[in-house]
Amino acid sequence: MNASNTRDRILDSLQDILIREGYSGVTLEAVAREASVSKGGLLYHFPSKAAMLSGLIERLSALAEEEFREAVEGDEGVVRVFLRTSLPSSPEERELYWAVIAALRGQEDLPEEATRKVQYLFGRWGELLHEELADPVLAEVILRAGDGLYMSAIAGLPQPDPELTRRMIDRLIEAADGARRRG
């Protein structure tokens, strides 16, 4: 078994425990057991809980970077990709992001870099929206609408009617189409 497979298995196990039990359920022993590695094997890759969470944030960052690339280079455009990805695609995704944010808020032993990375990911969408749209107010409205959809979904707050959400997104996209910067 190569090191990257072991590292991925550990991060998968961490993710599963975060979804099932939240950050309080994460221990080195529990993650090692779930990943079927020795505690020493886990410590080789991640010397602490904070290092594991940082590793998971790096993994999530890589996925976000793919979304940024898709938004900038793909046919959909930034606004459509941002709004589409503002709604978690599964209950597991919702639980994972909620657990990661809760862990970041409650753990002083996490490296500052992990917190900065999450802040960067949220901030990057704003930069991309402002770059794509000539209207800074509309860019900010779209950013706050998407962030609100995302945060209320991962926090488990009551969700608006799906048809109303679709219509809201359609209206924002329509407004954005008229405010795109001409290249």
MDAnalysis code that builds the backbone (N, CA, C; Angstrom):
import MDAnalysis as mda
import numpy as np

u = mda.Universe.empty(549, n_residues=183, atom_resindex=np.repeat(np.arange(183), 3), trajectory=True)
u.add_TopologyAttr("name", ["N", "CA", "C"] * 183)
u.add_TopologyAttr("resid", np.arange(1, 184))
u.add_TopologyAttr("resname", ["MET", "ASN", "ALA", "SER", "ASN", "THR", "ARG", "ASP", "ARG", "ILE", "LEU", "ASP", "SER", "LEU", "GLN", "ASP", "ILE", "LEU", "ILE", "ARG", "GLU", "GLY", "TYR", "SER", "GLY", "VAL", "THR", "LEU", "GLU", "ALA", "VAL", "ALA", "ARG", "GLU", "ALA", "SER", "VAL", "SER", "LYS", "GLY", "GLY", "LEU", "LEU", "TYR", "HIS", "PHE", "PRO", "SER", "LYS", "ALA", "ALA", "MET", "LEU", "SER", "GLY", "LEU", "ILE", "GLU", "ARG", "LEU", "SER", "ALA", "LEU", "ALA", "GLU", "GLU", "GLU", "PHE", "ARG", "GLU", "ALA", "VAL", "GLU", "GLY", "ASP", "GLU", "GLY", "VAL", "VAL", "ARG", "VAL", "PHE", "LEU", "ARG", "THR", "SER", "LEU", "PRO", "SER", "SER", "PRO", "GLU", "GLU", "ARG", "GLU", "LEU", "TYR", "TRP", "ALA", "VAL", "ILE", "ALA", "ALA", "LEU", "ARG", "GLY", "GLN", "GLU", "ASP", "LEU", "PRO", "GLU", "GLU", "ALA", "THR", "ARG", "LYS", "VAL", "GLN", "TYR", "LEU", "PHE", "GLY", "ARG", "TRP", "GLY", "GLU", "LEU", "LEU", "HIS", "GLU", "GLU", "LEU", "ALA", "ASP", "PRO", "VAL", "LEU", "ALA", "GLU", "VAL", "ILE", "LEU", "ARG", "ALA", "GLY", "ASP", "GLY", "LEU", "TYR", "MET", "SER", "ALA", "ILE", "ALA", "GLY", "LEU", "PRO", "GLN", "PRO", "ASP", "PRO", "GLU", "LEU", "THR", "ARG", "ARG", "MET", "ILE", "ASP", "ARG", "LEU", "ILE", "GLU", "ALA", "ALA", "ASP", "GLY", "ALA", "ARG", "ARG", "ARG", "GLY"])
u.atoms.positions = np.array([
    [0.864, -1.179, 0.000],
    [0.000, 0.000, 0.000],
    [0.898, 1.225, 0.000],
    [0.697, 2.130, -0.956],
    [1.569, 3.292, -0.993],
    [1.095, 4.372, -0.032],
    [1.985, 5.321, 0.231],
    [1.734, 6.344, 1.245],
    [0.530, 7.214, 0.897],
    [0.344, 7.549, -0.396],
    [-0.783, 8.422, -0.736],
    [-2.111, 7.694, -0.530],
    [-2.150, 6.387, -0.791],
    [-3.376, 5.628, -0.523],
    [-3.678, 5.599, 0.968],
    [-2.653, 5.411, 1.790],
    [-2.841, 5.397, 3.238],
    [-3.307, 6.763, 3.713],
    [-2.672, 7.793, 3.225],
    [-3.045, 9.163, 3.599],
    [-4.504, 9.439, 3.202],
    [-4.896, 9.044, 1.996],
    [-6.275, 9.236, 1.561],
    [-7.248, 8.436, 2.418],
    [-6.872, 7.222, 2.764],
    [-7.728, 6.393, 3.606],
    [-7.915, 7.037, 4.978],
    [-6.857, 7.618, 5.519],
    [-6.950, 8.302, 6.806],
    [-7.885, 9.502, 6.692],
    [-7.719, 10.283, 5.635],
    [-8.589, 11.450, 5.451],
    [-10.036, 11.040, 5.203],
    [-10.247, 9.952, 4.466],
    [-11.607, 9.432, 4.262],
    [-12.226, 9.053, 5.609],
    [-11.444, 8.402, 6.446],
    [-11.936, 7.989, 7.761],
    [-12.232, 9.197, 8.637],
    [-11.349, 10.179, 8.618],
    [-11.592, 11.416, 9.360],
    [-12.902, 12.045, 8.889],
    [-13.077, 12.121, 7.605],
    [-14.291, 12.694, 7.029],
    [-15.517, 11.928, 7.501],
    [-15.466, 10.601, 7.480],
    [-16.606, 9.784, 7.919],
    [-16.938, 10.028, 9.383],
    [-15.920, 10.119, 10.221],
    [-16.150, 10.360, 11.651],
    [-16.717, 11.759, 11.867],
    [-16.187, 12.745, 11.156],
    [-16.725, 14.108, 11.274],
    [-18.203, 14.139, 10.912],
    [-18.572, 13.443, 9.856],
    [-19.970, 13.425, 9.418],
    [-20.843, 12.712, 10.444],
    [-20.373, 11.587, 10.953],
    [-21.154, 10.781, 11.895],
    [-21.242, 11.403, 13.281],
    [-20.095, 11.881, 13.788],
    [-20.016, 12.242, 15.198],
    [-19.603, 13.682, 15.469],
    [-19.164, 14.405, 14.448],
    [-18.657, 15.752, 14.673],
    [-17.217, 15.705, 15.155],
    [-16.639, 16.888, 15.339],
    [-15.216, 16.958, 15.695],
    [-14.929, 16.320, 17.049],
    [-15.896, 16.343, 17.954],
    [-15.672, 15.762, 19.280],
    [-15.450, 14.254, 19.204],
    [-15.918, 13.606, 18.150],
    [-15.707, 12.171, 17.982],
    [-14.366, 11.809, 17.372],
    [-13.616, 12.820, 16.952],
    [-12.334, 12.573, 16.288],
    [-11.242, 12.383, 17.344],
    [-10.671, 11.205, 17.343],
    [-9.462, 10.936, 18.127],
    [-8.493, 10.232, 17.191],
    [-7.228, 10.296, 17.537],
    [-6.239, 9.603, 16.717],
    [-6.559, 8.115, 16.654],
    [-6.948, 7.550, 17.785],
    [-7.259, 6.121, 17.847],
    [-8.457, 5.768, 16.974],
    [-9.518, 6.592, 17.049],
    [-10.729, 6.308, 16.266],
    [-10.440, 6.388, 14.769],
    [-9.677, 7.373, 14.363],
    [-9.363, 7.518, 12.940],
    [-8.476, 6.370, 12.483],
    [-7.476, 6.017, 13.285],
    [-6.598, 4.898, 12.923],
    [-7.412, 3.611, 12.775],
    [-8.301, 3.364, 13.735],
    [-9.127, 2.150, 13.687],
    [-9.999, 2.146, 12.431],
    [-10.652, 3.262, 12.158],
    [-11.542, 3.346, 10.994],
    [-10.761, 3.195, 9.687],
    [-9.534, 3.707, 9.659],
    [-8.704, 3.640, 8.444],
    [-7.952, 2.332, 8.327],
    [-8.059, 1.477, 9.344],
    [-7.326, 0.195, 9.386],
    [-5.818, 0.403, 9.268],
    [-5.327, 1.370, 10.037],
    [-3.886, 1.589, 10.134],
    [-3.517, 1.627, 11.613],
    [-2.253, 1.379, 11.883],
    [-1.805, 1.482, 13.265],
    [-1.764, 2.951, 13.662],
    [-1.761, 3.200, 14.958],
    [-1.652, 4.577, 15.409],
    [-0.326, 5.171, 14.931],
    [0.724, 4.361, 14.939],
    [2.023, 4.818, 14.437],
    [1.956, 5.178, 12.959],
    [1.211, 4.390, 12.182],
    [1.035, 4.681, 10.766],
    [0.286, 5.987, 10.559],
    [-0.719, 6.219, 11.375],
    [-1.445, 7.472, 11.296],
    [-0.530, 8.638, 11.663],
    [0.235, 8.477, 12.750],
    [1.119, 9.559, 13.208],
    [2.222, 9.861, 12.195],
    [2.600, 8.883, 11.390],
    [3.592, 9.108, 10.339],
    [3.078, 10.162, 9.353],
    [1.785, 10.075, 9.030],
    [1.178, 10.993, 8.070],
    [0.661, 12.273, 8.729],
    [0.096, 12.129, 9.920],
    [-0.535, 13.254, 10.620],
    [-0.183, 13.169, 12.100],
    [0.707, 14.021, 12.582],
    [1.158, 13.920, 13.967],
    [0.155, 14.397, 15.017],
    [-1.005, 14.928, 14.582],
    [-1.997, 15.417, 15.542],
    [-3.369, 15.509, 14.871],
    [-4.400, 15.718, 15.703],
    [-5.740, 15.956, 15.168],
    [-5.735, 17.210, 14.294],
    [-5.028, 18.228, 14.750],
    [-4.962, 19.473, 13.988],
    [-4.335, 19.230, 12.615],
    [-3.314, 18.401, 12.569],
    [-2.675, 18.095, 11.283],
    [-3.628, 17.322, 10.373],
    [-4.426, 16.433, 10.961],
    [-5.416, 15.714, 10.145],
    [-6.440, 16.683, 9.573],
    [-6.954, 17.579, 10.413],
    [-7.938, 18.530, 9.935],
    [-7.327, 19.436, 8.872],
    [-6.090, 19.832, 9.062],
    [-5.404, 20.636, 8.039],
    [-5.301, 19.857, 6.731],
    [-5.008, 18.564, 6.821],
    [-4.952, 17.718, 5.628],
    [-6.296, 17.649, 4.922],
    [-7.365, 17.555, 5.703],
    [-8.703, 17.521, 5.115],
    [-9.035, 18.864, 4.467],
    [-8.652, 19.944, 5.094],
    [-8.892, 21.259, 4.515],
    [-8.111, 21.405, 3.214],
    [-6.894, 20.878, 3.168],
    [-6.120, 20.902, 1.920],
    [-6.847, 20.128, 0.819],
    [-7.411, 18.986, 1.186],
    [-8.160, 18.183, 0.210],
    [-9.368, 18.957, -0.297],
    [-10.117, 19.563, 0.617],
    [-11.287, 20.342, 0.220],
    [-10.879, 21.562, -0.602],
    [-9.725, 22.131, -0.281],
    [-9.204, 23.269, -1.045],
    [-8.908, 22.870, -2.480],
    [-8.351, 21.688, -2.653],
    [-8.057, 21.211, -4.011],
    [-9.353, 21.070, -4.810],
    [-10.409, 20.582, -4.176],
    [-11.705, 20.480, -4.865],
    [-12.247, 21.864, -5.206],
    [-12.106, 22.809, -4.277],
    [-12.570, 24.168, -4.532],
    [-11.781, 24.801, -5.679],
    [-10.479, 24.551, -5.721],
    [-9.661, 25.100, -6.809],
    [-10.135, 24.568, -8.162],
    [-10.580, 23.305, -8.188],
    [-11.145, 22.752, -9.425],
    [-12.422, 23.501, -9.812],
    [-13.256, 23.827, -8.803],
    [-14.475, 24.590, -9.080],
    [-14.123, 25.982, -9.596],
    [-13.111, 26.629, -9.009],
    [-12.699, 27.954, -9.483],
    [-12.252, 27.875, -10.939],
    [-11.451, 26.866, -11.249],
    [-10.955, 26.686, -12.613],
    [-12.126, 26.456, -13.579],
    [-13.055, 25.600, -13.166],
    [-14.243, 25.347, -13.991],
    [-15.040, 26.635, -14.211],
    [-15.171, 27.441, -13.160],
    [-15.936, 28.684, -13.255],
    [-15.297, 29.661, -14.231],
    [-13.977, 29.757, -14.193],
    [-13.266, 30.727, -15.022],
    [-13.105, 30.226, -16.459],
    [-12.803, 28.949, -16.615],
    [-12.469, 28.422, -17.940],
    [-13.633, 27.753, -18.649],
    [-14.641, 27.326, -17.900],
    [-15.751, 26.586, -18.497],
    [-16.783, 27.476, -19.156],
    [-17.751, 26.846, -19.781],
    [-18.797, 27.561, -20.512],
    [-19.861, 28.168, -19.597],
    [-20.037, 27.613, -18.393],
    [-21.097, 28.094, -17.499],
    [-20.849, 29.508, -16.989],
    [-19.612, 29.827, -16.694],
    [-19.278, 31.124, -16.121],
    [-19.284, 31.086, -14.602],
    [-18.708, 32.108, -14.026],
    [-18.510, 32.172, -12.570],
    [-19.837, 32.180, -11.827],
    [-20.771, 33.007, -12.260],
    [-22.029, 33.146, -11.521],
    [-22.764, 31.815, -11.448],
    [-22.892, 31.143, -12.570],
    [-23.627, 29.868, -12.586],
    [-22.925, 28.800, -11.728],
    [-21.622, 28.688, -11.851],
    [-20.900, 27.675, -11.061],
    [-20.994, 28.017, -9.583],
    [-20.805, 29.279, -9.242],
    [-20.898, 29.676, -7.835],
    [-22.268, 29.346, -7.253],
    [-23.324, 29.740, -7.938],
    [-24.668, 29.491, -7.405],
    [-24.991, 27.996, -7.368],
    [-24.547, 27.265, -8.372],
    [-24.783, 25.814, -8.376],
    [-24.072, 25.142, -7.205],
    [-22.851, 25.574, -6.916],
    [-22.085, 24.939, -5.840],
    [-22.417, 25.514, -4.467],
    [-23.314, 26.498, -4.421],
    [-23.731, 27.067, -3.136],
    [-24.736, 26.177, -2.412],
    [-25.238, 25.185, -3.104],
    [-26.162, 24.234, -2.488],
    [-25.447, 22.893, -2.350],
    [-25.247, 22.410, -1.110],
    [-24.576, 21.109, -0.960],
    [-25.288, 20.039, -1.780],
    [-24.498, 19.171, -2.411],
    [-25.073, 18.180, -3.315],
    [-25.585, 16.942, -2.594],
    [-25.274, 16.803, -1.302],
    [-25.740, 15.632, -0.554],
    [-25.769, 15.953, 0.936],
    [-26.526, 15.170, 1.711],
    [-26.511, 15.365, 3.165],
    [-25.102, 15.170, 3.752],
    [-24.327, 14.257, 3.166],
    [-22.965, 14.016, 3.655],
    [-22.080, 15.250, 3.454],
    [-22.220, 15.886, 2.292],
    [-21.446, 17.107, 2.035],
    [-21.840, 18.192, 3.029],
    [-23.124, 18.329, 3.263],
    [-23.620, 19.324, 4.229],
    [-23.021, 19.078, 5.602],
    [-23.078, 17.841, 6.062],
    [-22.550, 17.488, 7.379],
    [-21.042, 17.701, 7.460],
    [-20.341, 17.348, 6.404],
    [-18.887, 17.498, 6.392],
    [-18.489, 18.956, 6.542],
    [-19.074, 19.832, 5.740],
    [-18.689, 21.242, 5.801],
    [-19.089, 21.878, 7.128],
    [-20.235, 21.484, 7.660],
    [-20.641, 22.000, 8.965],
    [-19.634, 21.562, 10.031],
    [-19.223, 20.310, 9.993],
    [-18.260, 19.808, 10.980],
    [-16.907, 20.501, 10.844],
    [-16.467, 20.740, 9.625],
    [-15.178, 21.419, 9.411],
    [-15.243, 22.844, 9.946],
    [-16.327, 23.561, 9.647],
    [-16.448, 24.932, 10.136],
    [-16.537, 24.955, 11.655],
    [-17.302, 24.029, 12.236],
    [-17.388, 23.962, 13.697],
    [-16.023, 23.658, 14.310],
    [-15.276, 22.771, 13.698],
    [-13.937, 22.442, 14.195],
    [-13.019, 23.654, 14.119],
    [-13.100, 24.393, 13.035],
    [-12.275, 25.599, 12.900],
    [-12.622, 26.630, 13.966],
    [-13.900, 26.767, 14.246],
    [-14.331, 27.768, 15.231],
    [-13.931, 27.385, 16.648],
    [-13.831, 26.105, 16.942],
    [-13.638, 25.698, 18.321],
    [-12.248, 25.223, 18.696],
    [-11.324, 25.247, 17.786],
    [-10.015, 24.665, 18.064],
    [-8.906, 25.700, 17.925],
    [-8.363, 26.097, 19.056],
    [-7.278, 27.064, 19.027],
    [-5.955, 26.426, 18.588],
    [-5.864, 25.103, 18.648],
    [-4.595, 24.451, 18.305],
    [-4.431, 24.214, 16.797],
    [-5.424, 24.615, 16.024],
    [-5.291, 24.454, 14.575],
    [-4.313, 25.482, 14.030],
    [-3.528, 25.078, 13.049],
    [-2.618, 26.047, 12.446],
    [-3.402, 27.206, 11.836],
    [-2.874, 28.397, 11.997],
    [-3.494, 29.598, 11.432],
    [-3.679, 29.450, 9.924],
    [-2.788, 28.701, 9.298],
    [-2.865, 28.498, 7.853],
    [-4.170, 27.811, 7.448],
    [-4.660, 26.885, 8.277],
    [-5.908, 26.186, 7.956],
    [-7.073, 27.174, 7.944],
    [-7.124, 28.040, 8.933],
    [-8.179, 29.043, 8.983],
    [-8.058, 30.005, 7.812],
    [-6.848, 30.443, 7.513],
    [-6.636, 31.350, 6.381],
    [-7.046, 30.699, 5.060],
    [-6.802, 29.406, 4.942],
    [-7.160, 28.689, 3.713],
    [-8.677, 28.707, 3.512],
    [-9.433, 28.452, 4.570],
    [-10.897, 28.476, 4.461],
    [-11.372, 29.895, 4.141],
    [-10.795, 30.888, 4.797],
    [-11.154, 32.275, 4.503],
    [-10.845, 32.620, 3.045],
    [-9.714, 32.153, 2.547],
    [-9.350, 32.387, 1.146],
    [-10.397, 31.789, 0.213],
    [-10.840, 30.566, 0.507],
    [-11.798, 29.898, -0.376],
    [-13.097, 30.689, -0.478],
    [-13.578, 31.193, 0.656],
    [-14.793, 32.008, 0.611],
    [-14.515, 33.314, -0.115],
    [-13.386, 33.935, 0.163],
    [-13.037, 35.207, -0.462],
    [-12.793, 35.100, -1.951],
    [-12.274, 33.966, -2.396],
    [-11.955, 33.797, -3.816],
    [-13.202, 33.888, -4.680],
    [-14.323, 33.331, -4.197],
    [-15.556, 33.446, -4.982],
    [-15.917, 34.907, -5.179],
    [-15.773, 35.720, -4.129],
    [-16.073, 37.138, -4.254],
    [-15.193, 37.808, -5.296],
    [-13.905, 37.495, -5.282],
    [-12.987, 38.056, -6.278],
    [-13.423, 37.683, -7.692],
    [-13.759, 36.407, -7.880],
    [-14.152, 35.944, -9.212],
    [-15.446, 36.600, -9.682],
    [-16.397, 36.751, -8.776],
    [-17.660, 37.395, -9.147],
    [-17.426, 38.858, -9.533],
    [-16.608, 39.548, -8.754],
    [-16.323, 40.958, -9.053],
    [-15.534, 41.099, -10.355],
    [-14.687, 40.125, -10.664],
    [-13.949, 40.156, -11.928],
    [-14.879, 39.922, -13.118],
    [-15.874, 39.058, -12.947],
    [-16.760, 38.720, -14.065],
    [-17.827, 39.777, -14.320],
    [-18.268, 40.442, -13.265],
    [-19.396, 41.366, -13.404],
    [-18.940, 42.819, -13.324],
    [-19.477, 43.643, -14.196],
    [-19.150, 45.067, -14.204],
    [-19.883, 45.812, -13.085],
    [-20.924, 45.223, -12.539],
    [-21.726, 45.856, -11.484],
    [-21.292, 45.292, -10.128],
    [-20.542, 46.058, -9.327],
    [-20.054, 45.542, -8.050],
    [-21.173, 45.255, -7.047],
    [-22.262, 45.992, -7.121],
    [-23.385, 45.745, -6.210],
    [-24.018, 44.391, -6.531],
    [-24.238, 44.126, -7.809],
    [-24.808, 42.837, -8.209],
    [-23.866, 41.693, -7.831],
    [-22.572, 41.882, -8.045],
    [-21.601, 40.840, -7.663],
    [-21.712, 40.537, -6.169],
    [-21.854, 41.587, -5.373],
    [-21.951, 41.393, -3.915],
    [-23.276, 40.744, -3.526],
    [-24.367, 41.115, -4.190],
    [-25.680, 40.501, -3.922],
    [-25.606, 39.002, -4.226],
    [-25.019, 38.646, -5.358],
    [-24.904, 37.238, -5.735],
    [-24.026, 36.498, -4.736],
    [-22.919, 37.112, -4.329],
    [-22.031, 36.488, -3.338],
    [-22.782, 36.225, -2.037],
    [-23.480, 37.219, -1.546],
    [-24.184, 37.068, -0.258],
    [-25.353, 36.095, -0.381],
    [-26.035, 36.076, -1.521],
    [-27.127, 35.110, -1.715],
    [-26.570, 33.691, -1.706],
    [-25.479, 33.462, -2.449],
    [-24.877, 32.123, -2.483],
    [-24.345, 31.702, -1.129],
    [-23.656, 32.630, -0.436],
    [-23.151, 32.309, 0.910],
    [-24.300, 32.004, 1.859],
    [-25.394, 32.770, 1.738],
    [-26.553, 32.527, 2.595],
    [-27.189, 31.172, 2.327],
    [-27.318, 30.815, 1.058],
    [-27.841, 29.484, 0.716],
    [-26.962, 28.397, 1.316],
    [-25.654, 28.575, 1.146],
    [-24.683, 27.586, 1.622],
    [-24.728, 27.459, 3.145],
    [-24.610, 28.593, 3.840],
    [-24.546, 28.538, 5.297],
    [-25.856, 28.033, 5.906],
    [-26.986, 28.456, 5.370],
    [-28.247, 27.970, 5.937],
    [-28.424, 26.481, 5.665],
    [-27.947, 26.008, 4.514],
    [-28.050, 24.576, 4.214],
    [-27.163, 23.752, 5.135],
    [-25.903, 24.172, 5.324],
    [-25.030, 23.348, 6.160],
    [-25.384, 23.459, 7.645],
    [-26.031, 24.570, 8.037],
    [-26.445, 24.722, 9.431],
    [-27.756, 23.993, 9.714],
    [-28.380, 23.450, 8.659],
    [-29.631, 22.717, 8.852],
    [-30.835, 23.615, 9.092],
    [-30.733, 24.884, 8.681],
    [-31.859, 25.800, 8.845],
    [-32.955, 25.455, 7.838],
    [-34.187, 25.878, 8.117],
    [-35.260, 25.608, 7.152],
    [-34.893, 26.181, 5.783],
    [-35.153, 25.395, 4.766],
    [-34.806, 25.785, 3.410],
    [-36.038, 26.306, 2.682],
    [-35.835, 27.296, 1.805],
    [-36.975, 27.776, 1.023],
    [-37.452, 26.691, 0.071],
    [-38.618, 26.900, -0.425],
    [-39.186, 26.001, -1.420],
    [-38.192, 25.851, -2.578],
    [-37.906, 24.622, -3.027],
    [-36.933, 24.432, -4.115],
    [-37.279, 25.209, -5.381],
    [-38.555, 25.322, -5.693],
    [-38.955, 26.079, -6.885],
    [-38.635, 27.557, -6.709],
    [-38.864, 28.085, -5.516],
    [-38.541, 29.485, -5.236],
    [-37.022, 29.703, -5.321],
    [-36.254, 28.765, -4.811],
    [-34.792, 28.850, -4.891],
    [-34.348, 28.842, -6.348],
    [-34.918, 27.971, -7.149],
    [-34.565, 27.913, -8.567],
    [-34.883, 29.228, -9.250],
    [-36.050, 29.792, -8.956],
    [-36.438, 31.065, -9.566],
    [-35.517, 32.199, -9.119],
    [-35.107, 32.184, -7.850],
    [-34.183, 33.199, -7.356],
    [-32.847, 33.101, -8.098],
    [-32.343, 31.892, -8.224],
    [-31.076, 31.682, -8.928],
    [-31.201, 32.105, -10.387],
    [-32.319, 31.726, -11.028],
    [-32.529, 32.130, -12.424],
    [-32.525, 33.655, -12.567],
    [-33.155, 34.348, -11.630],
    [-33.212, 35.813, -11.711],
    [-31.815, 36.413, -11.532],
    [-31.028, 35.866, -10.598],
    [-29.671, 36.369, -10.410],
    [-28.811, 36.119, -11.646],
    [-28.971, 34.961, -12.251],
    [-28.210, 34.641, -13.466],
    [-28.621, 35.575, -14.604],
    [-29.923, 35.822, -14.720],
    [-30.408, 36.733, -15.766],
    [-29.803, 38.132, -15.578],
    [-29.801, 38.615, -14.351],
    [-29.215, 39.937, -14.084],
    [-27.714, 39.925, -14.373],
    [-27.052, 38.833, -13.998],
    [-25.604, 38.729, -14.220],
    [-25.272, 38.685, -15.704],
    [-26.100, 38.002, -16.482],
    [-25.857, 37.932, -17.929],
    [-25.824, 39.327, -18.547],
    [-26.620, 40.239, -18.010],
    [-26.653, 41.602, -18.534],
    [-25.534, 42.488, -17.978],
    [-24.827, 41.996, -16.963],
    [-23.785, 42.813, -16.319],
    [-22.386, 42.259, -16.511],
    [-22.256, 41.260, -17.393],
    [-20.935, 40.649, -17.612],
    [-19.991, 41.638, -18.265],
    [-18.773, 41.611, -17.814],
    [-17.737, 42.438, -18.452],
    [-17.502, 41.897, -19.850],
    [-17.344, 42.752, -20.768],
    [-17.071, 42.325, -22.146],
    [-15.575, 42.241, -22.320],
    [-15.073, 41.059, -22.720],
    [-13.641, 40.827, -22.842],
    [-13.095, 41.266, -24.084],
])
